[in-house]
Amino acid sequence: MPLKIIGAGFGRTGTLSLKAALEQLGYVKTHHMLEVLSSSNQTKLWNAIGNGEAPNWDFVFDGFEACVDFPASPYYKELMAHFPDAKIILTVRDVDKWYKSTSRTIYRLSTIIPKWARVLIPKVGNMHNLAQRNVWQKVFNGRFDDEDYAKTIFQNHIQEVKAIVPSEKLLVFEVSQGWEPLCAFLELPVPDGPFPHLNDSARMLRIQKYLQFAFTIIPMLLILVILAGLYFLVFPLS
């Protein structure tokens, strides 16, 4: 099925909340980095895209009616060309809050994985490469640590989307605005109940702590095993 909604907003602009809202409105499923993380096939596809291979967008988004978040949003122009009937939603956020949130969550996750883990654990290496090639290098040219530069990229992206996408096909949206502008844009009735506001920062911070612990303790255990092996080679049990 063709994509009906293309999210052009960067990660950490409320994309998880938008995913939940779109799925509640019937756009099932909505593609998000969560789908990539949980699917070896998606990881393979996006690694190939990051390596410069020409994507088969119909295959990449097979089974999805909408996409939001990284890694899809930097490719919004290509997706618009391939799915010309799709509507575009640009999620936005205060630039200072966006940079702070991104720095301590998804960017931090990409920096704490040691090289040995990327080499020895293929799934870890594949996810790291995917994020580097499709986000940190493609979008920020490897300079996300430069706060002023990253903020400029963020702001320029918003202006570019507004300039490129026809106004009748574009919704510039802050998730704090709730259901009304989203449903008006999609020509759907407003659901009962509150707009979903999902904040996964706490979960990401817990994952960071777990990974930091794991990547610290595993090398120590390996060293102990090696030392024990050497000891018994030198002083074998009688």
N, C-alpha and C positions, 0 to 999 in steps of 0.2 A: 504494500500500500504506500502511496506517496505521503511525504510529510505534509501535514496541514499547518503546523506551527514551527517556526524556526526561532530559537532564542539566540539573540545576538549579544546578550550581556555576559560580562566576565563572571567567573566564579567569585563567590563571596558577595554577590549583589542580591541575595535572596532567591537564588536559583532552586534550592531544595524546596523552599516554600512554594515557589511557582510550579515546580514539578507536581507537588501534592495537590495544588489547586487545579491544575490542568487535568490530572487524573480523576479528581472528583467531578470535573465537568464532563468527563467522558473521553478524554484524550489518553487512551490506554493502549500501549504504554508510552510514557514520556522518557526519552533518552536523557541520561545524566551520567556524570562520572561514576556514580554508584554502579550503574550497569556495566561499565567498563571494568571496574575493580572486581566485579563478581563473575566475569565471563572471560575465559581464556581465549575464546574466539574473538570477542571485542578487543581484547588486548593485542592480539595478533594483527587484527585489521588496522588498528590505530597506530601500531608500531610501523606497519608498512606505509601508511599515509605519512607518518612523520619522517620516514626514510625517503620520501619523494615519489613513491609509487602512485600511479594514477588510480584513484579510488573508484570503486563501483558503489555509488551512493545508495542505490536501491538495495544492494546487498548489505551494506553497513547498517542501514536503518530498517531492515526487514522486520516487520512486526511492530514498528514504532509509528505513532501518529504525530509525535512532537519531539523536539529536542531542545534542551536547555543546558547551560553550563559548559565548562571545558570537558572534553577537548573539542566539541563541535562548534562552539560559538566563534572562534577565530576564523572558521571557514564559512561564515554566513553568506558571503558573496557567491562562493561556488555553489552553496546549497540553494540560494535564491535562483540561480541560473538553472539548476537541475530540477527544482520544484517550484516552477513559476507561479503556481496558484497559492502557495503557502503565505500565511501572514507572519509578520516579524514582530517579536516582542523584545524590546531592549530594556532589560532591568538595569536600574541605575541606583547609585548610593553616594552619600557624601564621600568625597575622594579620600579624606584623612581617615575616616572610619574604615573605608574599604582597604586602604593600604595596611593599616594596623591589623585588621582581621586576617588578611591574606598572609601577612608576614608571620604571624604566630600560629597559623594553622597549615594550609596546604603547602605554602612555600617551605615552612619549617620541616614538614614531613619529608620533603624532597632533599633536604640538606643533611639529615641525621643518619642516612643510610650509608654505612661505610663501604668502601670499594670492594673489600673482600666478600661482603654479603651480596653485592650486585653480581659478582663473578660466580660465587659458589651456589647461590640460590636463584635459579633461572627466573622464577616468577617475580622475585624482587627486582632483578635486573631488568626484566621486561617492563615492569611498571615504572621504574625509574626512567628508563629510556623514553617511554611513551610521554611522560610528563615533560621531560627535558625538550624533546623534539617538537611537540605539539603546543607547548605552552611557554616554558621559560626561555627557550631559544627562539621559537617562531614569533612569539608576541613581544617578548621583552629583550630579545637579542642578548640573553645571558647577563642582563644588567638589572635584574629586579632588586638587588641590594642597594642600588642607587635610587634612593627614595624619590628625589625630584624627577628623575628620568622615568621611573615606573608610573608615577602619578601623571606625568605628561602623556605617556602612552595611553593610560586609562581615559583621560579626558579627550585626547585626540580621537580615540576609538568611538566615543559617544558622538562626537561631532561628525565623524565620517559616516556612521550609520544614519544619522539624521539627514545628511546630505545625499546619500545614495538611495535610500529606500523611499519610494513614493509615500507621501504622507498618509494616503488612504489605506496603505497596507501596514503602517507602523504604529505600534503602541509603545511609547516611552513610559515605563512603569516602575514605581516604587512599591514594594510589597506592602508597605505601611498604608497604602491607599485602599487596600482591601478589594472586595469583590466587584464593586460598581464599575470602575473603568475597565477592568478586565472583561467582565461579562458584556458590557456595552460594545466593546471592540469585537468580541466574538459572536455577538448577537445571540446570547444565551441568557436564560433567566438566572437571577441571583439565587444561589442555593440558600437553604436554611442553615443557620449555624455560622460560626465565625470563620473568617479566612484562616487557613493554616499558616501558622508562623513557626517554622521549624528552624531551630538553631543547633547545628551539630558541632559548634566550637568545643563544648565540653568533652564530647566524645572524641574529637580529634586530639585534644590535649591528653586524654587518657591513653590513646593509642601511641602518642609520642613518648609518654613515660614508659609504656610497656616495651616499645622498640628500643629505647635507650638502654633500658635494663637488659633486654635480651642481647643486644649487640655488645654490651659490656661483659656480661657473664659468660656468653658462649666462648669467646676467645680465652678467657681465664680457665674454663673447664678443659678446653682443648690443650692448653699449655700444661695443665696438671696431668692430663692423660699422657701426653708426650713425655713429661718428666718421669712419671711413674713407669712408663715403658722402658725408658733409658736406664732407670734405676735397676729394674729387674733383669735387664740385659747385662749390666755390670755386676750386679750382686744377685745372681739367680738363687731361687729357693733350693735348698739342699733336699 
